[in-house]
Structures are given as structure tokens and as C-alpha cells.
Amino acid sequence: MSKSTKIIAALGVVAGLGVAALPAFTYAASVDGNAEVIVEVSPAISLAITGNNDDAAGFGKFFESDPSGVYTDATGLSTNTSSSKVSMAPNQIVEGQDSDSGATGYGFLSTLTVNTNSKGGYTLNVKAATAADVDLTSGTDTIPAIATAATNFTQGTAAWGIKADDDYSITEGTQAAIKNDKWYPVSITDQLIRPAVASSTGYANQATKIYYGVATDDAQPTGTYQGTLTYTAATAN
């Protein structure tokens, strides 16, 4: 019994001495490093085009965004070809308008609606889709583009043209080619309609209207006269 007690006591002494001999380390090591979180939001834009003939076969309300899917339209518009239509007789003038006053030209226009996050603004242009679309054609018969910009059509002289719902040269500061003061001929090159200025918030559902005007001659052949316009909305940055 006494031997066992001595051994335990001896071990206890040795253990105690071992602990007492270790150095006391209190320093904690650390390293700092930074990671940058970067989100780059690129410019995006959408264009919707609607007209009074969009429900006709082969046509429909137009909507597209770039990049695709960034802006969506609740009514399910898609990359159709929008259309506007009017019925008229020979020796007649019809000027498009958006107020329902009972006139023949009611609804003979395109409404262009733009969304964009571009702080630099955007531009809205129009051109004839091809050289053949400068005039309205029905087979070999034509209603030519108005020869020069004019405030009025001449009754009995076949011609057609477009005008904007406002002079955006005044409000946006850059000279527009298509304004609200005259009827303008279309061409195969872009013509500026709206030079939307820089905006810190971009633009949401900003609408621009383009009216169509046409005059038929006194023996205008029967037919459906058509031409395709290409509207382009582009961010300015």
C-alpha cells in the first residue's frame, strides 16, 4: 500500500514540473484580405409599336427589348409587324389623328413606346424598310412619297407622308428630321424623330406618335397600297 502511494506521488511531481516548464504563448496570428463585389448594369432598351390594324391577319402589336427579355410587356406583344390602315376614295385627303372626332383618319398612326435605363437618353429614328417601301404600292400602281416636306397635301395629287406628334427639337435640344409642322417624305436612311435627352432615371413607357397622311389622285386605281417602315430606338450610351 505504501509503495503504491509513493509511485502516485512521484508521478504527480513529475507532471507538475512538466507544466511549469512550458513557455506561455498569447499571440494570435491574422491576415486581412479584400474582395470587391462588382455589378455592371449594361444599357437596355425596348420598343413597342401599335396601330389600328394590328388585329388583322398577318399583323400584330410589336414588342422587343435589347437585351432580349429585359423589358416585358404584360399584353404579350411580340416581334410581329404592326400596321395602321385607312380606307379612302380617289381625289381625297386623309390625315391621321388620334382623337375620335369621326374623321376618316382616326387611328391612322403608329404609337411608339420606349423603355430604357440609359442615363444618356436615346434616339428614335424611322426609315423605309427598302427602297421599294418609299412609295406605297399596289401591284404596279403607286402612291408616291410626298416630293418635299409640305404643310398640306394637294387634293387630286397622289402623295403620302408622315409627321410627329410634337417638335422634339424644342424639348430635346437636337434637331429632329421629322417634326409636327409638316408632312415629311420617308427615305431609305434613318431620319431622327426624337432625340431624348440625358436623364438620371432613364425613361419608362415614353410614347411618341407618328401620323400618316395620304392623298389620292382623281383616278387612283383600286387596290391596297402598302409600304413598310422600320423604327429604331437606340440608347445614347
PyMOL commands that set and color helices and strands:
alter all, ss='L'
color gray80, all
select helices_A, chain A and resi 2-21+131-133+168-172
alter helices_A, ss='H'
color red, helices_A
select strands_A, chain A and resi 45-51+62-66+93-95+109-116+122-128+136-138+141-143+159-164+191-196+203-215+229-235
alter strands_A, ss='S'
color yellow, strands_A
deselect
rebuild
show_as cartoon
